[in-house]
Amino acid sequence: MAAYRALASLLVCLVISGCGTFSSKGEPELEFGIRAYEDGELAYAARLLQLSLDSGLGGASNRMKAHKYLAFIHCASGRIQQCRDEFRMALEVDSSFDLRDDETGHPIWGPAFRSVKPKK
């Protein structure tokens, strides 16, 4: 994990300083944020995902994805209102945003998402 964090930090520094080769601001932070989330490092993932958005993350799909993972983190941490807020932001980016079938059934974020998703 320490090597992973060191590499992520170095990459973020390179991109922020303009030496990186990623096509869009915030993409490395998004990628590493999702990896950290998948590794169960929720606090670290949240910082990276928020940094990706604050850096001017390009592409509606990328911004929607960052908000979705932030929502998952807030829900998993018991911050249901912040979870709903992140889902609302994802829907503002892409009104057609929906959870995958395996995500919809989650006992915490499934109901939180349904509470903010406009009915068709």
C-alpha positions in Angstrom: 0.0 0.0 0.0 2.8 2.5 0.8 4.3 2.0 -2.7 0.9 2.5 -4.2 0.3 5.8 -2.3 3.8 7.0 -3.2 3.3 6.3 -6.9 -0.1 7.9 -6.8 1.3 11.0 -5.1 4.1 11.2 -7.5 1.8 10.9 -10.5 -0.6 13.5 -9.1 2.4 15.9 -8.6 3.6 15.4 -12.1 0.3 16.0 -13.6 -0.4 19.1 -11.5 3.0 20.5 -12.5 2.3 19.9 -16.1 4.7 17.1 -16.7 2.1 14.3 -17.0 0.8 12.9 -20.2 -2.8 12.3 -19.3 -5.3 13.8 -21.7 -7.4 15.6 -19.2 -7.0 17.3 -15.9 -8.1 15.2 -13.0 -8.0 11.8 -14.8 -5.1 10.4 -12.9 -6.8 11.4 -9.6 -10.0 9.8 -10.7 -8.3 6.5 -11.7 -6.3 6.3 -8.5 -9.3 7.3 -6.5 -11.3 4.4 -7.9 -8.5 2.0 -7.3 -8.2 3.2 -3.7 -12.0 2.8 -3.3 -11.7 -0.8 -4.6 -8.9 -1.4 -2.2 -11.0 -0.3 0.7 -9.1 2.9 1.4 -12.2 5.1 1.5 -10.8 8.3 3.1 -7.9 8.3 0.6 -10.2 7.5 -2.3 -12.5 10.4 -1.3 -9.6 12.9 -1.3 -8.4 11.7 -4.7 -11.9 11.8 -6.2 -12.6 15.2 -4.9 -9.2 16.4 -6.1 -10.1 15.1 -9.6 -13.3 17.2 -9.6 -11.5 20.3 -8.1 -8.8 19.9 -10.8 -11.3 20.5 -13.6 -12.0 16.8 -14.5 -13.1 16.7 -18.1 -15.9 14.7 -19.6 -19.4 14.3 -18.3 -18.8 10.5 -17.9 -15.7 11.1 -15.8 -17.4 13.7 -13.6 -20.5 11.5 -13.1 -18.2 8.6 -12.2 -16.4 10.7 -9.6 -19.6 11.8 -8.0 -21.0 8.2 -8.0 -17.9 6.9 -6.1 -18.0 9.8 -3.7 -21.7 8.9 -3.1 -20.8 5.3 -2.4 -18.1 6.4 0.1 -20.5 8.7 1.9 -23.1 6.0 2.1 -20.7 3.4 3.3 -19.5 5.9 6.0 -23.0 6.6 7.2 -23.2 10.1 5.7 -26.5 9.5 3.9 -27.3 13.2 3.2 -23.9 13.7 1.6 -24.4 10.5 -0.3 -27.7 11.8 -1.7 -26.0 15.1 -2.6 -23.3 13.4 -4.6 -26.0 11.3 -6.4 -27.8 14.6 -7.2 -24.6 16.1 -8.6 -24.0 13.0 -10.8 -27.6 13.4 -12.1 -26.9 17.1 -12.8 -23.9 16.1 -14.9 -25.9 13.3 -16.7 -29.7 13.1 -16.2 -29.7 9.6 -17.6 -27.3 8.4 -14.9 -28.4 5.2 -13.3 -26.8 2.6 -11.1 -25.9 -0.8 -12.6 -28.1 -3.7 -11.6 -25.5 -5.0 -9.0 -25.3 -1.5 -7.5 -29.1 -0.8 -7.3 -29.7 -3.6 -4.8 -27.2 -2.3 -2.3 -29.0 -1.9 1.0 -27.6 1.6 1.7 -26.9 3.4 -1.5 -29.7 1.7 -3.5 -32.4 3.5 -1.5 -30.4 6.7 -1.3 -30.1 6.8 -5.1 -33.8 6.0 -5.6 -34.7 8.8 -3.2 -33.1 11.4 -5.6 -33.6 9.8 -9.0 -36.6 11.5 -10.7 -39.4 9.1 -11.5 -40.1 8.5 -15.2 
